[in-house]
Amino acid sequence: MKLLVGLGNPGPRYAGNRHNIGFMALEEIARSVAAGPWRKRFQARTADAMVGGEKVLLICPETFMNNSGQSVGEALRFFKLEPADVIVFYDELDLRPGKVKVKRGGGAAGHNGIRSLIAHIGDDFWRVRLGIGHPGVKEMVLGWVLGDFSKADHDWLQPFLEAVAGEAGFLVKGDEGSYMSRVAHLTTPPKSKEAAPTKGGQESKDD
């Protein structure tokens, strides 16, 4: 069994934020595999599903981004799983919009949701980094991540989410190379002038 986790902030105020692309990915996975109904469990919205022939639990923590690890840790202990059984989808400033990178382990790289997960379950989990681009100036990061995707973004965002969700079976099977290749093949990331991939930490009170 695997835990597929999307990171974001709960409630309609944040629903369209770039910071909530992890939630969007989980909701698209739920649609693509006809997951069971969403229900409240482990301080989260959860849904049972079959992905890649394996049983998974989809988890969207409702603890706010900074405390995501509380929810995931609770589920991990309940099912007696290891951190390596956790696959986390979240926003990445330092990737161009529509790009995906997958790795296991590592640091938080300025992302407070990942920092919370590391604090609660350790760092040996899978990270699916979903590119949202960078505004180009560190001082603009807060408004960028907590800002909604623009209308123009939706030209690439929905096809990207569909690819991220549709190829998730490769992740469940541990084949991250094929996953990244397939998503890249199915999508054409935009060359965005407003979101240049420059280095910078994600700093936000809701981050």
KEZALUM-712249 format. One line per 3 residues: number of its first residue (from 1); for each residue x, y, z of N, C-alpha, C. Coordinates in Angstrom, 2 decimals. Layout:
NUM = X,Y,Z,X,Y,Z,X,Y,Z ~ ...
***
This chain:
1 = 0.84,-1.20,0.00,0.00,0.00,0.00,0.87,1.25,0.00 ~ 0.42,2.26,-0.71,1.14,3.53,-0.77,0.22,4.66,-0.30 ~ 0.84,5.70,0.24,0.13,6.92,0.58,0.51,7.97,-0.45
4 = -0.46,8.46,-1.21,-0.22,9.54,-2.18,-0.74,10.82,-1.55 ~ 0.16,11.77,-1.32,-0.14,12.98,-0.57,-0.03,14.21,-1.46 ~ -1.02,15.07,-1.40,-0.96,16.36,-2.08,-0.84,17.45,-1.03
7 = 0.05,18.41,-1.25,0.21,19.49,-0.29,-0.52,20.75,-0.78 ~ -1.12,21.45,0.18,-1.82,22.69,-0.14,-2.42,23.26,1.13 ~ -3.19,24.31,0.98,-3.92,24.91,2.09,-5.42,24.69,1.88
10 = -6.15,24.32,2.93,-7.58,24.01,2.76,-8.45,25.26,2.64 ~ -9.61,25.06,2.06,-10.60,26.14,1.99,-10.62,26.84,0.65 ~ -11.77,27.45,0.32,-11.95,28.10,-0.98,-11.00,29.28,-1.23
13 = -10.55,29.93,-0.16,-9.65,31.08,-0.32,-8.37,30.68,-1.06 ~ -7.91,29.45,-0.85,-6.63,29.02,-1.41,-6.78,28.07,-2.60 ~ -8.00,27.70,-2.94,-8.23,26.61,-3.89,-7.50,26.77,-5.21
16 = -7.42,28.01,-5.73,-6.79,28.22,-7.03,-5.34,28.64,-6.97 ~ -4.76,28.66,-5.76,-3.37,29.12,-5.59,-2.36,28.20,-6.25 ~ -1.25,28.78,-6.71,-0.14,27.97,-7.21,0.36,27.01,-6.13
19 = 0.30,27.46,-4.88,0.75,26.66,-3.74,-0.08,25.40,-3.57 ~ -1.27,25.36,-4.19,-2.17,24.22,-4.03,-2.12,23.24,-5.19 ~ -1.10,23.30,-6.00,-1.04,22.39,-7.14,-0.95,20.93,-6.69
22 = -0.43,20.70,-5.47,-0.41,19.33,-4.94,-1.82,18.79,-4.73 ~ -2.70,19.63,-4.17,-4.11,19.24,-4.02,-4.72,18.98,-5.40 ~ -4.44,19.86,-6.35,-5.00,19.71,-7.69,-4.58,18.38,-8.32
25 = -3.31,17.99,-8.12,-2.81,16.73,-8.67,-3.55,15.54,-8.06 ~ -3.75,15.59,-6.74,-4.45,14.48,-6.07,-5.89,14.38,-6.53 ~ -6.54,15.51,-6.71,-7.93,15.50,-7.16,-8.03,14.96,-8.59
28 = -7.02,15.26,-9.40,-7.01,14.73,-10.77,-6.76,13.22,-10.76 ~ -5.88,12.76,-9.87,-5.67,11.31,-9.74,-6.97,10.64,-9.33 ~ -7.67,11.22,-8.35,-8.94,10.65,-7.90,-9.92,10.52,-9.04
31 = -10.00,11.55,-9.89,-10.90,11.50,-11.05,-10.46,10.44,-12.05 ~ -9.16,10.36,-12.30,-8.67,9.49,-13.36,-8.83,8.01,-13.04 ~ -8.85,7.66,-11.76,-8.97,6.24,-11.38,-10.32,5.94,-10.73
34 = -11.23,6.90,-10.75,-12.55,6.72,-10.12,-12.39,6.27,-8.67 ~ -11.65,7.06,-7.91,-11.40,6.74,-6.50,-12.69,6.76,-5.70 ~ -12.63,6.14,-4.53,-13.77,6.17,-3.62,-14.06,7.60,-3.17
37 = -15.17,7.81,-2.51,-15.54,9.17,-2.10,-14.52,9.76,-1.12 ~ -14.36,11.06,-1.19,-13.50,11.75,-0.22,-14.18,11.72,1.14 ~ -13.39,11.48,2.18,-13.92,11.52,3.54,-12.87,12.07,4.49
40 = -13.32,12.55,5.64,-12.41,13.13,6.63,-11.76,12.02,7.45 ~ -10.43,12.05,7.47,-9.68,11.05,8.23,-8.25,11.55,8.37 ~ -7.60,11.27,9.47,-6.21,11.67,9.68,-6.00,13.19,9.50
43 = -6.94,13.99,9.96,-6.87,15.45,9.80,-6.71,15.83,8.33 ~ -7.41,15.11,7.46,-7.24,15.29,6.02,-8.50,14.86,5.28 ~ -8.56,15.24,4.02,-9.51,14.62,3.10,-8.80,13.41,2.50
46 = -9.42,12.25,2.56,-8.78,11.04,2.05,-9.74,10.29,1.12 ~ -9.16,9.49,0.25,-9.96,8.65,-0.64,-9.17,7.38,-0.95 ~ -9.86,6.25,-0.94,-9.25,4.97,-1.31,-9.25,4.84,-2.83
49 = -8.19,4.24,-3.36,-8.11,4.09,-4.82,-7.17,2.95,-5.17 ~ -7.24,2.54,-6.43,-6.28,1.59,-7.00,-5.50,2.35,-8.07 ~ -4.20,2.39,-7.94,-3.33,3.07,-8.91,-2.20,2.11,-9.28
52 = -2.03,1.87,-10.57,-0.98,0.96,-11.01,-1.15,-0.44,-10.46 ~ -2.39,-0.84,-10.22,-2.66,-2.18,-9.70,-2.42,-2.33,-8.21 ~ -2.15,-1.25,-7.51,-1.88,-1.31,-6.08,-2.85,-0.40,-5.32
55 = -3.23,-0.85,-4.13,-4.10,-0.05,-3.30,-3.34,1.16,-2.76 ~ -3.97,2.33,-2.84,-3.36,3.55,-2.33,-4.41,4.32,-1.53 ~ -3.91,5.19,-0.67,-4.77,6.15,0.00,-4.36,7.53,-0.43
58 = -5.29,8.27,-1.00,-5.04,9.65,-1.39,-5.27,10.55,-0.17 ~ -4.33,11.44,0.10,-4.40,12.28,1.30,-4.16,13.74,0.94 ~ -5.11,14.60,1.29,-4.94,16.06,1.19,-5.08,16.62,2.59
61 = -3.97,16.86,3.30,-4.04,17.34,4.68,-4.83,18.65,4.79 ~ -5.60,18.75,5.86,-6.37,19.98,6.12,-5.79,20.73,7.32 ~ -4.53,20.53,7.58,-3.83,21.14,8.71,-3.16,22.45,8.34
64 = -3.31,22.89,7.09,-2.54,23.98,6.49,-1.12,23.48,6.21 ~ -0.52,24.10,5.22,0.75,23.63,4.68,1.81,23.40,5.75 ~ 1.95,24.35,6.68,3.02,24.28,7.67,2.96,23.05,8.57
67 = 1.79,22.43,8.68,1.62,21.29,9.58,1.22,20.02,8.85 ~ 1.54,19.93,7.58,1.16,18.77,6.77,1.66,17.46,7.35 ~ 2.82,17.49,7.99,3.40,16.27,8.52,2.58,15.61,9.61
70 = 1.78,16.39,10.34,0.93,15.82,11.38,-0.03,14.80,10.79 ~ -0.69,15.20,9.72,-1.66,14.34,9.06,-1.01,13.10,8.47 ~ 0.06,13.30,7.74,0.73,12.18,7.06,1.33,11.21,8.09
73 = 1.91,11.75,9.15,2.46,10.90,10.19,1.40,10.03,10.84 ~ 0.23,10.60,11.07,-0.87,9.85,11.66,-1.28,8.68,10.76 ~ -1.40,8.93,9.46,-1.77,7.86,8.53,-0.67,6.80,8.42
76 = 0.57,7.25,8.40,1.69,6.32,8.28,1.71,5.35,9.46 ~ 1.52,5.87,10.65,1.54,5.01,11.83,0.34,4.07,11.87 ~ -0.81,4.57,11.43,-2.02,3.74,11.45,-1.86,2.51,10.56
79 = -1.30,2.70,9.38,-1.15,1.60,8.44,0.18,0.85,8.60 ~ 1.01,1.29,9.56,2.30,0.66,9.82,3.17,0.60,8.55 ~ 3.24,1.73,7.88,4.02,1.84,6.65,5.36,2.53,6.93
82 = 6.23,2.50,5.94,7.51,3.17,6.02,7.46,4.49,5.25 ~ 8.32,5.46,5.57,8.35,6.71,4.81,8.50,6.50,3.30 ~ 9.21,5.46,2.88,9.40,5.19,1.46,8.09,4.80,0.76
85 = 7.05,4.53,1.53,5.73,4.22,0.96,4.91,5.49,0.73 ~ 5.50,6.65,1.01,4.80,7.93,0.87,5.30,8.65,-0.38 ~ 4.37,9.11,-1.22,4.68,9.86,-2.43,3.97,11.21,-2.32
88 = 4.74,12.30,-2.29,4.20,13.63,-2.02,4.27,14.51,-3.26 ~ 3.15,15.11,-3.63,3.05,16.03,-4.76,2.99,17.45,-4.23 ~ 3.85,18.33,-4.73,3.85,19.70,-4.22,4.47,20.67,-5.22
91 = 4.26,21.96,-4.96,4.71,23.03,-5.85,6.21,23.26,-5.71 ~ 6.84,23.57,-6.83,8.28,23.84,-6.85,8.57,25.13,-7.60 ~ 9.05,26.12,-6.87,9.40,27.41,-7.46,10.52,27.32,-8.49
94 = 11.48,26.46,-8.24,12.68,26.43,-9.06,12.59,25.49,-10.26 ~ 11.37,25.11,-10.61,11.12,24.39,-11.86,10.19,25.23,-12.73 ~ 10.46,25.22,-14.02,9.61,25.93,-14.97,8.18,25.40,-14.89
97 = 7.18,26.24,-15.08,5.80,25.75,-15.06,5.61,24.56,-16.01 ~ 4.97,23.52,-15.51,4.70,22.35,-16.33,5.82,21.33,-16.37 ~ 6.86,21.51,-15.57,7.94,20.53,-15.48,7.75,19.72,-14.20
100 = 8.19,18.45,-14.23,8.09,17.60,-13.06,9.43,16.92,-12.80 ~ 9.80,16.84,-11.53,11.00,16.12,-11.12,10.62,15.24,-9.93 ~ 11.20,14.04,-9.89,10.90,13.10,-8.82,12.20,12.66,-8.17
103 = 12.22,12.62,-6.85,13.37,12.06,-6.15,12.92,11.53,-4.79 ~ 13.78,10.69,-4.22,13.52,10.15,-2.89,14.53,10.74,-1.92 ~ 14.05,11.22,-0.78,14.92,11.76,0.24,15.39,13.17,-0.07
106 = 16.20,13.71,0.84,16.73,15.06,0.67,16.17,16.04,1.68 ~ 16.53,17.30,1.52,16.10,18.34,2.45,14.79,18.99,2.04 ~ 14.45,20.06,2.75,13.18,20.75,2.49,13.29,21.79,1.40
109 = 14.51,22.28,1.11,14.74,23.28,0.08,13.81,24.49,0.22 ~ 13.56,24.91,1.47,12.76,26.11,1.69,11.26,25.90,1.68 ~ 10.80,24.67,1.47,9.36,24.41,1.41,8.88,23.95,2.77
112 = 8.02,24.75,3.40,7.62,24.45,4.77,6.72,23.22,4.90 ~ 6.00,22.87,3.85,5.23,21.64,3.88,6.15,20.43,3.95 ~ 7.20,20.44,3.15,8.18,19.36,3.17,8.94,19.36,4.50
115 = 9.24,20.53,5.01,9.92,20.62,6.31,9.07,19.96,7.40 ~ 7.77,20.17,7.37,6.88,19.55,8.36,6.87,18.03,8.21 ~ 6.84,17.56,6.98,6.87,16.12,6.75,8.15,15.50,7.29
118 = 9.28,16.14,7.01,10.56,15.63,7.51,10.55,15.57,9.03 ~ 9.98,16.58,9.68,9.93,16.62,11.14,9.10,15.47,11.71 ~ 8.06,15.05,10.97,7.14,14.05,11.50,7.43,12.62,11.04
121 = 7.99,12.44,9.84,8.20,11.07,9.35,9.63,10.82,8.86 ~ 10.51,11.81,8.99,11.85,11.65,8.44,11.88,12.06,6.98 ~ 13.05,11.94,6.34,13.19,12.47,4.97,13.13,11.42,3.87
124 = 12.94,10.14,4.23,13.04,9.07,3.23,11.71,8.80,2.53 ~ 11.10,9.85,1.98,9.86,9.69,1.22,10.08,10.23,-0.19 ~ 9.17,9.90,-1.08,9.27,10.32,-2.48,8.67,11.70,-2.65
127 = 9.36,12.55,-3.42,8.87,13.90,-3.68,8.61,14.06,-5.18 ~ 7.42,14.48,-5.52,7.06,14.80,-6.90,6.92,16.31,-6.98 ~ 7.95,16.95,-7.52,8.02,18.42,-7.54,7.36,18.92,-8.82
130 = 6.32,19.72,-8.66,5.53,20.21,-9.78,5.86,21.68,-10.02 ~ 6.44,21.98,-11.16,6.92,23.32,-11.43,5.83,24.37,-11.53 ~ 6.02,25.46,-10.78,5.12,26.62,-10.89,5.88,27.87,-11.32
133 = 7.21,27.75,-11.50,8.01,28.90,-11.88,8.25,29.83,-10.70 ~ 9.09,30.81,-10.93,9.50,31.78,-9.89,9.20,33.18,-10.42 ~ 8.73,34.08,-9.58,8.42,35.43,-10.07,9.65,36.24,-10.44
136 = 10.83,35.73,-10.08,12.07,36.40,-10.48,12.68,37.27,-9.40 ~ 11.89,37.64,-8.40,12.35,38.48,-7.29,11.90,37.83,-5.99 ~ 12.83,37.65,-5.06,12.51,36.97,-3.81,11.35,37.62,-3.07
139 = 11.31,38.95,-3.10,10.26,39.67,-2.38,8.86,39.41,-2.94 ~ 8.79,38.87,-4.14,7.48,38.61,-4.76,7.02,37.17,-4.55 ~ 7.83,36.35,-3.88,7.52,34.93,-3.75,6.20,34.69,-3.00
142 = 5.99,35.40,-1.90,4.77,35.21,-1.11,3.52,35.42,-1.95 ~ 3.47,36.54,-2.66,2.31,36.81,-3.50,2.18,35.84,-4.65 ~ 3.31,35.35,-5.13,3.31,34.39,-6.25,2.70,33.06,-5.84
145 = 3.22,32.46,-4.76,2.74,31.13,-4.39,1.31,31.17,-3.86 ~ 0.93,32.27,-3.20,-0.43,32.38,-2.68,-1.36,33.10,-3.65 ~ -0.87,33.34,-4.86,-1.71,33.89,-5.92,-2.30,32.77,-6.76
148 = -3.43,33.04,-7.38,-4.07,32.03,-8.23,-3.35,31.91,-9.56 ~ -3.43,30.72,-10.15,-2.99,30.55,-11.52,-3.79,31.50,-12.41 ~ -3.14,32.08,-13.40,-3.82,33.00,-14.31,-4.64,32.23,-15.34
151 = -5.50,32.96,-16.06,-6.28,32.31,-17.12,-5.36,31.71,-18.18 ~ -4.27,32.40,-18.48,-3.33,31.89,-19.48,-2.67,30.60,-19.01 ~ -2.46,30.46,-17.72,-1.85,29.24,-17.17,-2.67,28.00,-17.46
154 = -3.97,28.16,-17.57,-4.82,26.99,-17.72,-4.61,26.29,-19.06 ~ -3.98,26.94,-20.02,-3.66,26.29,-21.29,-2.68,25.14,-21.10 ~ -1.76,25.30,-20.14,-0.81,24.22,-19.88,-1.14,23.44,-18.60
157 = -1.83,24.08,-17.64,-2.03,23.47,-16.33,-2.88,22.20,-16.39 ~ -4.03,22.25,-17.06,-4.89,21.08,-17.08,-4.24,19.90,-17.79 ~ -3.64,20.08,-18.99,-2.94,18.95,-19.61,-1.81,18.41,-18.73
160 = -1.12,19.30,-18.03,-0.05,18.88,-17.13,-0.60,18.03,-15.99 ~ -1.67,18.49,-15.35,-2.26,17.73,-14.25,-2.77,16.37,-14.74 ~ -3.33,16.34,-15.93,-3.82,15.07,-16.47,-2.68,14.09,-16.71
163 = -1.55,14.59,-17.17,-0.39,13.72,-17.38,0.20,13.27,-16.04 ~ 0.33,14.20,-15.11,0.84,13.89,-13.76,0.00,12.79,-13.12 ~ -1.32,12.89,-13.27,-2.22,11.90,-12.69,-2.26,10.61,-13.49
166 = -2.34,10.72,-14.79,-2.51,9.55,-15.63,-1.34,8.59,-15.63 ~ -0.15,9.09,-15.35,1.05,8.25,-15.34,1.47,7.84,-13.94 ~ 0.63,8.11,-12.93,1.01,7.86,-11.54,1.30,6.39,-11.24
169 = 0.80,5.50,-12.08,1.08,4.08,-11.87,2.58,3.79,-11.87 ~ 3.34,4.54,-12.66,4.80,4.34,-12.68,5.40,4.69,-11.32 ~ 4.88,5.72,-10.67,5.39,6.11,-9.36,5.12,5.02,-8.33
172 = 3.91,4.48,-8.34,3.54,3.45,-7.38,4.42,2.22,-7.55 ~ 4.84,1.95,-8.79,5.70,0.80,-9.07,7.18,1.11,-8.83 ~ 7.50,2.35,-8.47,8.88,2.71,-8.20,9.70,3.05,-9.42
175 = 9.04,3.32,-10.54,9.74,3.63,-11.79,9.64,5.12,-12.08 ~ 10.40,5.90,-11.31,10.31,7.35,-11.45,10.86,7.85,-12.77 ~ 11.83,7.12,-13.34,12.39,7.53,-14.63,11.35,7.51,-15.73
178 = 10.60,6.41,-15.81,9.55,6.32,-16.82,8.46,7.35,-16.57 ~ 8.18,7.60,-15.30,7.15,8.60,-14.97,7.54,9.97,-15.51 ~ 8.74,10.41,-15.21,9.17,11.73,-15.67,9.21,11.80,-17.20
181 = 9.66,10.73,-17.84,9.72,10.70,-19.30,8.34,10.79,-19.92 ~ 7.40,10.03,-19.36,6.05,10.01,-19.90,5.36,11.37,-19.74 ~ 5.50,11.98,-18.56,4.88,13.28,-18.34,5.48,14.31,-19.30
184 = 6.79,14.27,-19.46,7.45,15.21,-20.37,6.98,15.00,-21.80 ~ 6.79,13.75,-22.19,6.35,13.43,-23.55,4.93,13.93,-23.81 ~ 4.09,13.87,-22.79,2.68,14.21,-22.95,2.39,15.69,-22.81
187 = 3.36,16.46,-22.35,3.12,17.88,-22.11,4.21,18.72,-22.76 ~ 3.87,19.95,-23.03,4.83,20.92,-23.54,4.82,22.12,-22.62 ~ 5.76,22.16,-21.65,5.77,23.28,-20.71,5.89,24.61,-21.43
190 = 5.22,25.63,-20.96,5.26,26.94,-21.60,6.58,27.65,-21.35 ~ 6.95,28.53,-22.25,8.10,29.40,-22.02,7.56,30.71,-21.46 ~ 7.41,30.72,-20.14,6.75,31.85,-19.49,7.71,32.98,-19.22
193 = 7.33,34.18,-19.62,8.16,35.35,-19.34,7.97,35.86,-17.92 ~ 6.81,35.53,-17.32,6.53,36.06,-15.98,6.99,35.13,-14.87 ~ 7.50,33.97,-15.22,7.89,33.00,-14.21,9.24,32.39,-14.56
196 = 10.29,33.15,-14.42,11.63,32.66,-14.72,12.13,31.77,-13.60 ~ 12.74,30.60,-13.94,13.21,29.67,-12.92,14.51,30.14,-12.28 ~ 14.42,31.01,-11.28,15.60,31.45,-10.56,15.57,30.90,-9.15
199 = 16.70,30.88,-8.52,16.80,30.30,-7.19,16.14,31.19,-6.16 ~ 15.47,30.56,-5.19,14.85,31.33,-4.12,14.04,30.44,-3.24 ~ 14.00,30.72,-1.93,13.25,29.90,-1.01,11.78,30.24,-1.04
202 = 10.95,29.30,-0.58,9.51,29.54,-0.48,9.21,30.01,0.93 ~ 8.83,31.25,1.04,8.65,31.83,2.35,7.24,32.39,2.46 ~ 6.44,31.83,3.35,5.05,32.25,3.47,4.50,31.85,4.81
205 = 3.63,32.64,5.37,3.02,32.27,6.64,2.14,31.04,6.48 ~ 1.61,30.81,5.27,0.78,29.64,5.01,1.56,28.59,4.24 ~ 2.83,28.80,4.04,3.69,27.97,3.20,4.01,26.68,3.96
***
